[in-house]
Every structure is written in structure tokens, then in C-alpha cells.
Amino acid sequence: MGDIPKVDLSIHHRPQGFSDRIAFGFTKALRFCADTFFAKRYGHRAIVLETVAAVPGMVGATINHLKCLRRMCDDRNWIRTLMEEAENERMHLMTFIKVAQPTVFERLVILGVQWVFYLAFFALYLVSAKTAHRVVGYFEEEAVISYTMYLKELDEGRSPNVAAPDIAKHYWKLRQEATLRDVVLVVRADEAHHRDVNHGFADELSGAADPDAVIAPYPDHADDIRMAA
């Protein structure tokens, strides 16, 4: 197992302009709903929210793929990056299903929220890809905060630090004796990477890309996803 990348918890993109404020406000509204509905049931929160988090990458990859076909141009590696992001978020979901089984009500919530969010995000990406990526960047900022709070719950004994699921051990190449805490650390590192990538995409689309911007390192993932699943 490689070293788990360190996460800079202080990173926050300050909203600049109307679209950034819309993206930030929308994210905070969803954060309020998640906090109200799940409270400190972080395992169940992760299951529901990861089903939503896996949508933007697939939507962005699809739309960019079609755009590049129409324009017969290069995608600058955006498609593969977004597809990998969607796959990574799905692996988060598959991992936390092993930790906390969703209730029937939560499964119904997932069905409704996924359809609404998919259609809404698809429309947003068509109207303003920059705002869509900024939304994801803010989503991931909140995800980093949530997983940091989850770590605190584990460290203070309010949530059981159970053994890491086998799927997580394979996917993140964790040691055999790895625990849930190790899983949360690598998931948080994933989210920090997605945070920086999507804010970077939004900056690039706005013409304000920073060539010296630092992107949070990605944990080492298994090459064979099928074995992990």
C-alpha cells in the first residue's frame, strides 16, 4: 500500500461572479438538506450522496464526447478524466454499501434524487459548463468536510472503526488489516482531487486558468476494477 495522500483542508474557491454564487448557494442548500436528513449517520449519507456524485462525471464526459465528435477536435483528456471520476465515485458507493446497508426509504430517495439531479445537471451543463464544473468543485469541497467529520466520529469512538471491506482493500491497494478509517482517508483524498480538477476546469472555461494551480494528489487505485467489484 502506498502512502495515503495528505489533503489540504483549507482550500476553498471564493465565488467570483454571478454563476459562482449560484453554484455556491445551490451547494449550500443541498448541504443543509443532507445535514437535516442524515444528521451524523455518515455511512448512510455517503451511500445516498455518492449516487449523486457519480452523475456529473458521466454527464460531462458524454457532452464533451459529443461536442468533440461534432467539431472533430481533441478533448484535451477531459473525457477520460471525467469518466474516471464517475467510476471512482461509483466505487465509493460500492464500498460504503458494505459498511452501511441503505434502508428501503433511502433506496427510494436515491431513485428520485438521481433522476431529478441527472436531468437538472445535464441541462445546466448544456447552458453553462463552467457553472456545472463549479458546482462539482463546491460539492467536493463539502465532501472533504463531511469525510473529515466522519474521521472525527471514528477517532472519538462514536462510530465503530470496523475492518475495511475487501472491495476497498483491492481498489485502493490497502493493507489486509486496513480499517474503515483508512478507507475514509483515501475516499477523502479522492474527493480533494476531484475538487481541484473541477475548479480547474471551471477556471479554464472562464479563461482564468492558473497554470501554477496545485491539484491534490490522487490515491493509487487498482487497474482491474472488475476484480474490485
N, C-alpha and C positions, 0 to 999 in steps of 0.2 A: 504494500500500500504506500502510495506517495504521501507527502505532507499535504494536509488539508490547507488550501489557500486561506490566507488571512483576509478578512473583509473590513473595509473602511466604512464604519457605521455613520460617519459624519457627512457622507456625500448626499447632497440634495440639490436638484436643479431648481433654482428660483424661477418662478413663472415670469416670462418676458413676453408681453403682448397678450392680445385677447385670446388667441387659441390656446396658449399655455395655461391661462387662467381657467378656461373652460375645462381643459384636461385635468387640471389640479382639483378643481371643485368637484368634478364628476368622480374622481378617485376618492376624495374625502367622503363624499356621500355614500359610496359603496363601502368604505371602511366603517362608517357609522353603522350601516346595516349589518355588516359581518360581526362587529363587536356586540351589537344588540342581540343578534340571533344566536351566536355561538358562545359568547362570553369567553371563558378560558378553556373551552373544550378544543384544544389546538389540533388534536388528531382529526376530529370531525371537520373542523374549519379547513384544514389542509385538503381533505378529500373533496369537499364541495368547491373550494376556490381553485384547486388545481385543474378541475374540469373546465373552468372558465379560462384559466391562464394558458391552457393548451390551444385555445382558439386563435388568438391573434397571429401567432407564427404561421399557422396554416393559411389563414386568410391573406396575410401579407405575401406569403410565398406564391399563392395562387394568382393573385392580382399582378404581382411583378412578373410572373412567368408569362401570363397572357400579354402583358404590356410589351415584354421583350420580343415575343413572337410577332406581334403586330408591327413593332418598329424595327424588327430584325437587328437588335442591338444586344450588347453584352449586359449582363445583370450585375456586374462588379461583385459577384459572390453573395449578393443579398439573398437569393433564393435558397441556396444551400444553408446559409446561416439561419434563416427563418424556419426552414424545415427542421433543422436540428434543434432549434429552440422548442418547437412544438413537440417533437419526440421526447426531449428532455423533460418537459412539463408533464407529459403523459407518464413517464417513468416515475416522477414524483407521486402521481396519483396511484400507480400500481403498487408503489412501496407503502404508502400510508393506508391503503385498503387492508394490508396485512397487519397494520398497527391498530386501527380503529374501524370496525365494520360499520358502514353507514346504515342508518335506520331507513325504514320504508318511506317515511316522510322526507328524509334528506334525499333519497333517490328521486322522489317526485319533484323536489325543488331543483335538483340537477337537471332533470328533463326540461322543465320550464325555463330555467335561467339560461341553459345552454342555447336553446333556440332563439330566445329574445336577444341574448348577447351576440350570438353569431350574426344575426341579421342586422343588428344595430352597428356592430363593428365593421361589417362588410360595407354598409352604406357610408360609414364615417371614413373608411379608407379610400373609397371612391371619391368622396368630396374633398378630403384633406388627409393625405397620407402622413404629413408632418404631425398633425394633431393626433392621429391614430398612434403613431410611434411614441409621441409624448405621453399619451395615456398609458401605454405599456410601461414606459420608463417610470412613471409615478406608481403604477401597480406594483412594479418590482421593488421600488423603494419601500412601499408598505409591506411587501412580503418579507423583506430583510428585517424590518421592525418586528413583524409577527413571529418570525423564527427566532429572533433574539429573545423575545419574551418567552417563547416555548423553551429555549435553553435555560432561562432563569427558573421556570417551573420545574424542569428536570433537576437542575443543580440544587434547588432548595427542597427537593423531595415531595413536591405537591403532585407531580406526575411520575409514574413508575418508569425507570430507565431500563426498559426491557431489552432483550437481545435484538440486534438488528435483523430484519428479515433477510432470508437468503437472497432474494432478488436484489436487495440493496448492496449486499456484500459483493455480489458479482458485478453489478452495474458500475459501482464506484470503486471497485477493487479494494474493498475494505478487508481488514484482517478478520480471521474467523471469530475472534472474541469481541468483535465490534458491538456497540450498543446503540440504542436509539439516539443517544446524544451525538454519536459520531455521524449518524445519518442526517440529523438536523443540521450539523455543521456543514456537511457537503451540499445539502439542499440550499442552505442559505448562501453558500458561495456561488452556486448555480444562479440563484436569483440576482445576486450582485452583478454577475457578469451580464445577464440579460438586461438589467437596469442600465448599465453603462452603454451597451450596444444600442439599445433602443433610443436612449437620449442622443447618442451619436448619430443615429440615422435621422432623427428629427432635426438635429443641428445641420446635418448635411443638406437636407431638403430645404431648410430655410436659408441656406447659403452662409451659415455662420459656423461651419465645422472648425473644430480646434485640432490642428494636426498633432499637437502635443498632449492631447487628452489621454489619460491613463484608463485603460479598461481592466476591471477586476479580473484576475486570472481564473480560468475555468478548471474545476477538478478533473482528474483523469478518469475517463469513462471507458467502459468495456467496448470493444469493437463489435462484438456479436450481441446485438440487442435481443435476438431470439432466444439465446440461452438464458439471458437475464429474466426474460418474461416467462 
